[in-house]
Amino acid sequence: MRAVVYDRYGPPEVLRLVDLPRPEPAHGQVLVRVRATSVNLSDYETLRGKPLYARIGGLRRPARSVLGSDIAGEVEAVGPGVQNLRPGDRVYGDNLMLKGGFAEFAVAPERVLTPIPDGLTFAQAASIPQAGVIAAIGTARVERGMRVLINGAGGGSGMFAIQLAKEAGAHVTGVDNAAKGEFMRSLGADVVIDYRTQDYTRSGRYDVVLDMVAHRSILARSRAVARGGSYQCVGGSVPAVLGAVIWGGLLGAVTHRSIGMAMATGGPDEFRPVADRVLSGALTVHIDRTVSLPEVPEALRYSGEGRALGKVVVTP
């Protein structure tokens, strides 16, 4: 099978397209013929090994040779102990632990996969698990009339988060680079901020802040949160993430704000509701572009540098 592999951390140039033996599913695992894999920021971070937490499981060398966790495809074979899936089933899920999506076949535990509902394409299905869950968790507290700010709102998770917050009746401010302004407005953002020219932590106070790319100090970030409000970060620099984990609770208690990280398991129970809302028409999946396996290095660079409007999808 064809696969895009890497054996050391670095820029997209360290990736190469090779032929590998087709993997075999072990106990409780499923072999998926990959039809689509969406690109996540976590893929780019794991490729580069930056921030440092992207090296969990492989401090000096990558733990896995093939990236790509959000997969959609058809069950090719099942290992012993698989109970609910059969060859030919259309499935999707977040294969975060094993990855392997930037290839023609990938092995995944049965528990991370679920059937693709009728009416959802492979590309749409692959775009939902990781990004949709982050957005759903980050906007779970949003109520009508709230002021919501989403930092990194023009990417995959932000695409869903803007729509979910608007659906809940909030006033939404989207933060990203200026090139994504019209895209964020098309999703429902009431106000857009170019992070390169304006510091969102000085743009007012918000009831809910969802930060996809935390970089500012924890004190600066808490400044943007209204009393009784909440701040959640998803990723960012090591100091910014540690600040939220170590000092967020204490600072939040003192300032009467909830400050921490958006935590998700990424399992089917968390992303099925997002898929249902896509099927109902309440949410739209915007796919910036679809690329083939030889184009994976450039696709990772494009997404990692923050240029993608919504999702980029790889179709082996």
C-alpha atoms as a printed R data frame, in Angstrom:
    type eleno elety resid chain resno       x       y      z
1   ATOM     1    CA   MET     A     1   0.000   0.000  0.000
2   ATOM     2    CA   ARG     A     2   1.065   3.599 -0.491
3   ATOM     3    CA   ALA     A     3   1.676   5.676  2.628
4   ATOM     4    CA   VAL     A     4   3.240   9.005  3.583
5   ATOM     5    CA   VAL     A     5   5.849   8.328  6.282
6   ATOM     6    CA   TYR     A     6   8.462  10.112  8.383
7   ATOM     7    CA   ASP     A     7  11.120   8.880 10.817
8   ATOM     8    CA   ARG     A     8  12.308  12.140 12.373
9   ATOM     9    CA   TYR     A     9  10.721  15.369 13.532
10  ATOM    10    CA   GLY     A    10  10.996  18.285 11.165
11  ATOM    11    CA   PRO     A    11   9.283  20.309  8.421
12  ATOM    12    CA   PRO     A    12   7.056  18.728  5.746
13  ATOM    13    CA   GLU     A    13  10.177  17.983  3.682
14  ATOM    14    CA   VAL     A    14  10.969  15.021  5.986
15  ATOM    15    CA   LEU     A    15   7.845  13.244  4.698
16  ATOM    16    CA   ARG     A    16   8.112  10.767  1.850
17  ATOM    17    CA   LEU     A    17   5.687   8.602 -0.127
18  ATOM    18    CA   VAL     A    18   6.586   4.903  0.051
19  ATOM    19    CA   ASP     A    19   5.124   1.425 -0.424
20  ATOM    20    CA   LEU     A    20   4.495  -0.487  2.794
21  ATOM    21    CA   PRO     A    21   3.024  -3.906  3.577
22  ATOM    22    CA   ARG     A    22  -0.681  -3.705  4.310
23  ATOM    23    CA   PRO     A    23  -1.180  -3.797  8.106
24  ATOM    24    CA   GLU     A    24  -3.090  -6.628  9.733
25  ATOM    25    CA   PRO     A    25  -5.698  -5.968 12.439
26  ATOM    26    CA   ALA     A    26  -4.912  -7.402 15.887
27  ATOM    27    CA   HIS     A    27  -7.432  -8.368 18.563
28  ATOM    28    CA   GLY     A    28 -10.208  -5.778 18.759
29  ATOM    29    CA   GLN     A    29  -8.894  -3.910 15.727
30  ATOM    30    CA   VAL     A    30 -10.326  -3.121 12.308
31  ATOM    31    CA   LEU     A    31  -8.497  -2.665  9.007
32  ATOM    32    CA   VAL     A    32  -9.956   0.345  7.178
33  ATOM    33    CA   ARG     A    33  -9.559   1.095  3.487
34  ATOM    34    CA   VAL     A    34  -9.052   4.835  3.869
35  ATOM    35    CA   ARG     A    35 -11.240   6.987  1.639
36  ATOM    36    CA   ALA     A    36 -10.626  10.320  3.398
37  ATOM    37    CA   THR     A    37  -8.500  11.715  6.226
38  ATOM    38    CA   SER     A    38  -8.771  15.292  7.387
39  ATOM    39    CA   VAL     A    39  -5.703  17.319  8.356
40  ATOM    40    CA   ASN     A    40  -5.607  18.602 11.938
41  ATOM    41    CA   LEU     A    41  -3.241  21.041 13.615
42  ATOM    42    CA   SER     A    42  -2.194  18.122 15.821
43  ATOM    43    CA   ASP     A    43  -0.795  16.397 12.707
44  ATOM    44    CA   TYR     A    44   1.415  19.383 11.919
45  ATOM    45    CA   GLU     A    45   2.564  19.666 15.535
46  ATOM    46    CA   THR     A    46   3.371  15.940 15.726
47  ATOM    47    CA   LEU     A    47   5.283  16.169 12.449
48  ATOM    48    CA   ARG     A    48   7.453  18.982 13.776
49  ATOM    49    CA   GLY     A    49   7.632  17.736 17.356
50  ATOM    50    CA   LYS     A    50   6.647  21.215 18.501
51  ATOM    51    CA   PRO     A    51   5.317  22.166 21.022
52  ATOM    52    CA   LEU     A    52   7.148  19.655 23.202
53  ATOM    53    CA   TYR     A    53   3.948  17.885 24.244
54  ATOM    54    CA   ALA     A    54   3.569  16.788 20.589
55  ATOM    55    CA   ARG     A    55   6.405  14.313 21.319
56  ATOM    56    CA   ILE     A    56   4.452  12.339 23.914
57  ATOM    57    CA   GLY     A    57   5.275   8.686 23.310
58  ATOM    58    CA   GLY     A    58   8.373   9.482 21.246
59  ATOM    59    CA   LEU     A    59  10.693  12.088 22.733
60  ATOM    60    CA   ARG     A    60  13.605  11.612 20.321
61  ATOM    61    CA   ARG     A    61  11.857   9.920 17.394
62  ATOM    62    CA   PRO     A    62   8.228   9.780 16.286
63  ATOM    63    CA   ALA     A    63   6.198   7.034 17.922
64  ATOM    64    CA   ARG     A    64   4.282   6.422 14.672
65  ATOM    65    CA   SER     A    65   5.594   6.623 11.130
66  ATOM    66    CA   VAL     A    66   2.266   7.576  9.482
67  ATOM    67    CA   LEU     A    67   0.251  10.589 10.599
68  ATOM    68    CA   GLY     A    68  -3.468  11.237 10.157
69  ATOM    69    CA   SER     A    69  -6.010  10.455 12.882
70  ATOM    70    CA   ASP     A    70  -9.431  11.544 11.577
71  ATOM    71    CA   ILE     A    71 -10.223   8.743  9.141
72  ATOM    72    CA   ALA     A    72 -13.216   7.667  7.093
73  ATOM    73    CA   GLY     A    73 -13.463   4.631  4.868
74  ATOM    74    CA   GLU     A    74 -14.664   1.066  4.477
75  ATOM    75    CA   VAL     A    75 -13.938  -1.898  6.709
76  ATOM    76    CA   GLU     A    76 -11.584  -4.195  4.795
77  ATOM    77    CA   ALA     A    77 -11.045  -6.821  7.498
78  ATOM    78    CA   VAL     A    78 -11.596  -7.322 11.221
79  ATOM    79    CA   GLY     A    79  -9.412  -8.871 13.893
80  ATOM    80    CA   PRO     A    80 -10.452 -11.356 16.583
81  ATOM    81    CA   GLY     A    81 -12.872  -9.964 19.142
82  ATOM    82    CA   VAL     A    82 -14.469  -7.358 16.881
83  ATOM    83    CA   GLN     A    83 -18.187  -7.518 17.574
84  ATOM    84    CA   ASN     A    84 -20.095  -4.780 15.780
85  ATOM    85    CA   LEU     A    85 -18.309  -4.024 12.502
86  ATOM    86    CA   ARG     A    86 -18.097  -6.123  9.362
87  ATOM    87    CA   PRO     A    87 -16.186  -5.904  6.042
88  ATOM    88    CA   GLY     A    88 -17.867  -3.379  3.764
89  ATOM    89    CA   ASP     A    89 -19.184  -1.134  6.551
90  ATOM    90    CA   ARG     A    90 -18.647   2.599  6.022
91  ATOM    91    CA   VAL     A    91 -16.967   3.911  9.193
92  ATOM    92    CA   TYR     A    92 -15.255   6.980 10.604
93  ATOM    93    CA   GLY     A    93 -13.518   8.063 13.798
94  ATOM    94    CA   ASP     A    94 -10.570   9.715 15.515
95  ATOM    95    CA   ASN     A    95  -7.704   7.192 15.500
96  ATOM    96    CA   LEU     A    96  -5.545   9.475 17.635
97  ATOM    97    CA   MET     A    97  -3.441   6.799 19.349
98  ATOM    98    CA   LEU     A    98  -2.497   4.742 16.272
99  ATOM    99    CA   LYS     A    99  -2.946   7.353 13.513
100 ATOM   100    CA   GLY     A   100  -2.073   5.976 10.054
101 ATOM   101    CA   GLY     A   101  -4.644   7.892  8.003
102 ATOM   102    CA   PHE     A   102  -2.239   9.264  5.380
103 ATOM   103    CA   ALA     A   103  -2.156   5.871  3.681
104 ATOM   104    CA   GLU     A   104  -4.375   3.587  1.649
105 ATOM   105    CA   PHE     A   105  -5.110   1.371  4.671
106 ATOM   106    CA   ALA     A   106  -5.102   2.015  8.417
107 ATOM   107    CA   VAL     A   107  -5.642  -0.122 11.506
108 ATOM   108    CA   ALA     A   108  -7.864   1.270 14.272
109 ATOM   109    CA   PRO     A   109  -9.455  -0.073 17.465
110 ATOM   110    CA   GLU     A   110 -13.117  -0.905 16.920
111 ATOM   111    CA   ARG     A   111 -14.089   1.330 19.870
112 ATOM   112    CA   VAL     A   112 -12.963   4.539 18.095
113 ATOM   113    CA   LEU     A   113 -15.018   3.863 14.964
114 ATOM   114    CA   THR     A   114 -18.716   4.138 14.216
115 ATOM   115    CA   PRO     A   115 -20.798   3.703 11.039
116 ATOM   116    CA   ILE     A   116 -21.066   6.723  8.750
117 ATOM   117    CA   PRO     A   117 -24.717   7.804  8.613
118 ATOM   118    CA   ASP     A   118 -26.421   7.847  5.240
119 ATOM   119    CA   GLY     A   119 -26.146  11.248  3.617
120 ATOM   120    CA   LEU     A   120 -22.639  11.989  4.885
121 ATOM   121    CA   THR     A   121 -19.729  11.789  2.433
122 ATOM   122    CA   PHE     A   122 -16.367  10.304  3.366
123 ATOM   123    CA   ALA     A   123 -14.784  13.771  3.253
124 ATOM   124    CA   GLN     A   124 -17.451  15.263  5.525
125 ATOM   125    CA   ALA     A   125 -17.204  12.342  7.946
126 ATOM   126    CA   ALA     A   126 -13.419  12.658  8.185
127 ATOM   127    CA   SER     A   127 -13.767  16.369  8.982
128 ATOM   128    CA   ILE     A   128 -15.934  15.889 12.053
129 ATOM   129    CA   PRO     A   129 -14.406  13.745 14.845
130 ATOM   130    CA   GLN     A   130 -11.578  15.820 16.304
131 ATOM   131    CA   ALA     A   131 -12.610  19.304 15.200
132 ATOM   132    CA   GLY     A   132 -16.302  18.802 15.902
133 ATOM   133    CA   VAL     A   133 -15.761  17.457 19.405
134 ATOM   134    CA   ILE     A   134 -13.436  20.319 20.369
135 ATOM   135    CA   ALA     A   135 -16.001  22.845 19.126
136 ATOM   136    CA   ALA     A   136 -18.901  21.116 20.884
137 ATOM   137    CA   ILE     A   137 -17.091  20.955 24.222
138 ATOM   138    CA   GLY     A   138 -15.811  24.508 23.921
139 ATOM   139    CA   THR     A   139 -19.293  25.909 23.273
140 ATOM   140    CA   ALA     A   140 -21.260  23.643 25.629
141 ATOM   141    CA   ARG     A   141 -21.816  26.472 28.139
142 ATOM   142    CA   VAL     A   142 -22.973  29.017 25.589
143 ATOM   143    CA   GLU     A   143 -26.449  30.460 26.086
144 ATOM   144    CA   ARG     A   144 -28.538  33.050 24.302
145 ATOM   145    CA   GLY     A   145 -27.249  36.587 24.707
146 ATOM   146    CA   MET     A   146 -23.712  35.600 25.723
147 ATOM   147    CA   ARG     A   147 -20.609  37.176 24.261
148 ATOM   148    CA   VAL     A   148 -18.325  34.475 22.831
149 ATOM   149    CA   LEU     A   149 -14.789  34.801 21.481
150 ATOM   150    CA   ILE     A   150 -13.094  32.068 19.458
151 ATOM   151    CA   ASN     A   151  -9.354  32.382 18.832
152 ATOM   152    CA   GLY     A   152  -8.371  30.435 15.727
153 ATOM   153    CA   ALA     A   153 -11.927  30.658 14.448
154 ATOM   154    CA   GLY     A   154 -11.089  30.219 10.771
155 ATOM   155    CA   GLY     A   155  -9.766  26.665 11.100
156 ATOM   156    CA   GLY     A   156 -11.488  23.299 11.417
157 ATOM   157    CA   SER     A   157 -12.617  23.484 15.053
158 ATOM   158    CA   GLY     A   158 -13.346  27.194 14.758
159 ATOM   159    CA   MET     A   159 -15.577  26.550 11.753
160 ATOM   160    CA   PHE     A   160 -17.840  24.375 13.913
161 ATOM   161    CA   ALA     A   161 -17.508  26.537 17.032
162 ATOM   162    CA   ILE     A   162 -18.749  29.706 15.329
163 ATOM   163    CA   GLN     A   163 -21.813  27.919 14.016
164 ATOM   164    CA   LEU     A   164 -22.585  26.204 17.330
165 ATOM   165    CA   ALA     A   165 -22.264  29.447 19.276
166 ATOM   166    CA   LYS     A   166 -24.515  31.298 16.830
167 ATOM   167    CA   GLU     A   167 -27.045  28.476 16.933
168 ATOM   168    CA   ALA     A   168 -27.147  28.934 20.718
169 ATOM   169    CA   GLY     A   169 -27.951  32.633 20.259
170 ATOM   170    CA   ALA     A   170 -24.589  34.173 21.174
171 ATOM   171    CA   HIS     A   171 -22.803  37.252 19.876
172 ATOM   172    CA   VAL     A   172 -19.632  35.773 18.336
173 ATOM   173    CA   THR     A   173 -16.215  37.331 17.821
174 ATOM   174    CA   GLY     A   174 -13.850  35.358 15.589
175 ATOM   175    CA   VAL     A   175 -10.090  35.832 15.807
176 ATOM   176    CA   ASP     A   176  -7.727  34.723 13.042
177 ATOM   177    CA   ASN     A   177  -5.651  36.267 10.275
178 ATOM   178    CA   ALA     A   178  -7.208  38.946  8.071
179 ATOM   179    CA   ALA     A   179  -7.463  36.632  5.047
180 ATOM   180    CA   LYS     A   180 -10.102  34.616  6.918
181 ATOM   181    CA   GLY     A   181 -12.325  37.558  7.823
182 ATOM   182    CA   GLU     A   182 -15.000  37.015  5.192
183 ATOM   183    CA   PHE     A   183 -14.983  33.275  5.802
184 ATOM   184    CA   MET     A   184 -15.622  33.766  9.524
185 ATOM   185    CA   ARG     A   185 -18.428  36.203  8.760
186 ATOM   186    CA   SER     A   186 -19.989  33.705  6.345
187 ATOM   187    CA   LEU     A   187 -20.153  31.203  9.214
188 ATOM   188    CA   GLY     A   188 -21.959  33.713 11.406
189 ATOM   189    CA   ALA     A   189 -19.279  35.687 13.247
190 ATOM   190    CA   ASP     A   190 -20.606  39.120 14.237
191 ATOM   191    CA   VAL     A   191 -17.136  40.640 14.714
192 ATOM   192    CA   VAL     A   192 -13.772  39.502 13.325
193 ATOM   193    CA   ILE     A   193 -10.344  40.383 14.685
194 ATOM   194    CA   ASP     A   194  -7.014  40.076 12.884
195 ATOM   195    CA   TYR     A   195  -4.684  38.764 15.586
196 ATOM   196    CA   ARG     A   196  -1.704  40.307 13.813
197 ATOM   197    CA   THR     A   197  -2.979  43.845 14.317
198 ATOM   198    CA   GLN     A   198  -5.159  43.606 17.435
199 ATOM   199    CA   ASP     A   199  -4.723  41.864 20.779
200 ATOM   200    CA   TYR     A   200  -7.995  40.066 21.489
201 ATOM   201    CA   THR     A   201  -7.314  40.111 25.237
202 ATOM   202    CA   ARG     A   202  -7.816  43.888 25.067
203 ATOM   203    CA   SER     A   203 -10.951  43.798 22.890
204 ATOM   204    CA   GLY     A   204 -13.441  43.504 25.747
205 ATOM   205    CA   ARG     A   205 -14.731  40.874 28.160
206 ATOM   206    CA   TYR     A   206 -16.456  37.713 27.035
207 ATOM   207    CA   ASP     A   207 -18.664  35.153 28.739
208 ATOM   208    CA   VAL     A   208 -16.974  32.280 26.907
209 ATOM   209    CA   VAL     A   209 -13.503  32.216 25.336
210 ATOM   210    CA   LEU     A   210 -12.392  29.184 23.302
211 ATOM   211    CA   ASP     A   211  -8.705  29.421 22.436
212 ATOM   212    CA   MET     A   212  -7.398  26.997 19.789
213 ATOM   213    CA   VAL     A   213  -3.871  28.455 19.743
214 ATOM   214    CA   ALA     A   214  -3.021  29.863 23.181
215 ATOM   215    CA   HIS     A   215   0.151  31.936 23.321
216 ATOM   216    CA   ARG     A   216  -0.430  34.907 25.628
217 ATOM   217    CA   SER     A   217   0.155  34.848 29.369
218 ATOM   218    CA   ILE     A   218  -2.540  33.394 31.596
219 ATOM   219    CA   LEU     A   219  -3.070  36.823 33.164
220 ATOM   220    CA   ALA     A   220  -3.646  38.409 29.762
221 ATOM   221    CA   ARG     A   221  -6.064  35.656 28.737
222 ATOM   222    CA   SER     A   222  -8.046  35.896 31.960
223 ATOM   223    CA   ARG     A   223  -8.399  39.630 31.304
224 ATOM   224    CA   ALA     A   224 -10.651  38.819 28.349
225 ATOM   225    CA   VAL     A   225 -13.071  36.763 30.464
226 ATOM   226    CA   ALA     A   226 -16.035  38.386 32.168
227 ATOM   227    CA   ARG     A   227 -16.693  37.703 35.838
228 ATOM   228    CA   GLY     A   228 -18.483  34.355 36.029
229 ATOM   229    CA   GLY     A   229 -17.325  33.486 32.520
230 ATOM   230    CA   SER     A   230 -15.117  30.669 31.235
231 ATOM   231    CA   TYR     A   231 -11.884  30.312 29.267
232 ATOM   232    CA   GLN     A   232 -10.766  27.040 27.658
233 ATOM   233    CA   CYS     A   233  -7.663  26.445 25.571
234 ATOM   234    CA   VAL     A   234  -7.129  23.540 23.202
235 ATOM   235    CA   GLY     A   235  -3.461  23.899 22.308
236 ATOM   236    CA   GLY     A   236  -0.701  26.447 21.922
237 ATOM   237    CA   SER     A   237   2.736  27.087 23.364
238 ATOM   238    CA   VAL     A   238   3.961  24.977 26.276
239 ATOM   239    CA   PRO     A   239   4.045  27.949 28.707
240 ATOM   240    CA   ALA     A   240   0.496  28.951 27.700
241 ATOM   241    CA   VAL     A   241  -0.891  25.431 28.116
242 ATOM   242    CA   LEU     A   242   0.936  24.863 31.412
243 ATOM   243    CA   GLY     A   243  -0.296  28.235 32.624
244 ATOM   244    CA   ALA     A   244  -3.890  27.162 32.075
245 ATOM   245    CA   VAL     A   245  -3.320  23.784 33.746
246 ATOM   246    CA   ILE     A   246  -1.209  24.891 36.717
247 ATOM   247    CA   TRP     A   247  -2.454  28.390 37.460
248 ATOM   248    CA   GLY     A   248  -5.866  28.412 35.802
249 ATOM   249    CA   GLY     A   249  -7.760  26.922 38.733
250 ATOM   250    CA   LEU     A   250  -6.172  29.193 41.333
251 ATOM   251    CA   LEU     A   251  -6.498  32.326 39.222
252 ATOM   252    CA   GLY     A   252 -10.061  31.404 38.327
253 ATOM   253    CA   ALA     A   253 -11.025  30.970 41.969
254 ATOM   254    CA   VAL     A   254  -9.561  34.345 42.872
255 ATOM   255    CA   THR     A   255 -11.129  36.182 39.921
256 ATOM   256    CA   HIS     A   256 -14.424  34.218 39.842
257 ATOM   257    CA   ARG     A   257 -13.745  32.838 36.380
258 ATOM   258    CA   SER     A   258 -13.419  29.286 35.061
259 ATOM   259    CA   ILE     A   259 -10.007  28.835 33.411
260 ATOM   260    CA   GLY     A   260  -8.702  25.548 32.037
261 ATOM   261    CA   MET     A   261  -8.423  23.251 29.032
262 ATOM   262    CA   ALA     A   262 -11.073  21.788 26.758
263 ATOM   263    CA   MET     A   263 -10.731  18.049 27.323
264 ATOM   264    CA   ALA     A   264 -12.257  15.425 25.036
265 ATOM   265    CA   THR     A   265 -12.035  11.674 24.561
266 ATOM   266    CA   GLY     A   266 -12.813  11.970 20.853
267 ATOM   267    CA   GLY     A   267 -14.956   8.832 20.980
268 ATOM   268    CA   PRO     A   268 -18.054   8.203 18.833
269 ATOM   269    CA   ASP     A   269 -20.436   9.277 21.609
270 ATOM   270    CA   GLU     A   270 -18.905  12.754 21.442
271 ATOM   271    CA   PHE     A   271 -18.818  13.273 17.679
272 ATOM   272    CA   ARG     A   272 -22.054  11.550 16.619
273 ATOM   273    CA   PRO     A   273 -24.183  14.521 17.795
274 ATOM   274    CA   VAL     A   274 -22.074  16.847 15.625
275 ATOM   275    CA   ALA     A   275 -22.578  14.588 12.608
276 ATOM   276    CA   ASP     A   276 -26.333  14.571 13.277
277 ATOM   277    CA   ARG     A   277 -26.364  18.364 13.155
278 ATOM   278    CA   VAL     A   278 -24.469  18.333  9.874
279 ATOM   279    CA   LEU     A   279 -27.047  15.947  8.434
280 ATOM   280    CA   SER     A   280 -29.910  18.127  9.666
281 ATOM   281    CA   GLY     A   281 -28.408  21.181  7.980
282 ATOM   282    CA   ALA     A   282 -27.745  22.999 11.268
283 ATOM   283    CA   LEU     A   283 -23.984  22.822 10.676
284 ATOM   284    CA   THR     A   284 -22.002  23.175  7.460
285 ATOM   285    CA   VAL     A   285 -18.678  21.444  6.812
286 ATOM   286    CA   HIS     A   286 -16.450  23.693  4.735
287 ATOM   287    CA   ILE     A   287 -13.683  21.790  2.956
288 ATOM   288    CA   ASP     A   288 -11.021  24.178  1.709
289 ATOM   289    CA   ARG     A   289  -9.435  21.629 -0.603
290 ATOM   290    CA   THR     A   290  -9.082  17.919 -1.241
291 ATOM   291    CA   VAL     A   291  -5.610  16.519 -1.997
292 ATOM   292    CA   SER     A   292  -3.977  13.194 -2.861
293 ATOM   293    CA   LEU     A   293  -1.248  11.347 -0.933
294 ATOM   294    CA   PRO     A   294   1.677  12.944 -2.837
295 ATOM   295    CA   GLU     A   295   0.299  16.345 -1.809
296 ATOM   296    CA   VAL     A   296   0.233  15.586  1.941
297 ATOM   297    CA   PRO     A   297   3.454  17.527  2.756
298 ATOM   298    CA   GLU     A   298   2.103  20.731  1.230
299 ATOM   299    CA   ALA     A   299  -1.334  20.128  2.773
300 ATOM   300    CA   LEU     A   300   0.247  19.889  6.233
301 ATOM   301    CA   ARG     A   301   2.231  23.057  5.632
302 ATOM   302    CA   TYR     A   302  -0.862  24.887  4.363
303 ATOM   303    CA   SER     A   303  -2.945  23.887  7.380
304 ATOM   304    CA   GLY     A   304  -0.135  24.222  9.921
305 ATOM   305    CA   GLU     A   305   0.617  27.763  8.837
306 ATOM   306    CA   GLY     A   306  -3.006  28.709  9.451
307 ATOM   307    CA   ARG     A   307  -4.042  29.273  5.823
308 ATOM   308    CA   ALA     A   308  -6.825  26.708  5.530
309 ATOM   309    CA   LEU     A   309 -10.433  27.913  5.574
310 ATOM   310    CA   GLY     A   310 -12.082  25.121  7.523
311 ATOM   311    CA   LYS     A   311 -10.707  21.676  6.702
312 ATOM   312    CA   VAL     A   312  -8.218  20.150  4.276
313 ATOM   313    CA   VAL     A   313  -8.966  16.524  3.359
314 ATOM   314    CA   VAL     A   314  -6.616  13.849  1.981
315 ATOM   315    CA   THR     A   315  -8.224  11.227 -0.284
316 ATOM   316    CA   PRO     A   316  -5.870   8.276 -0.919
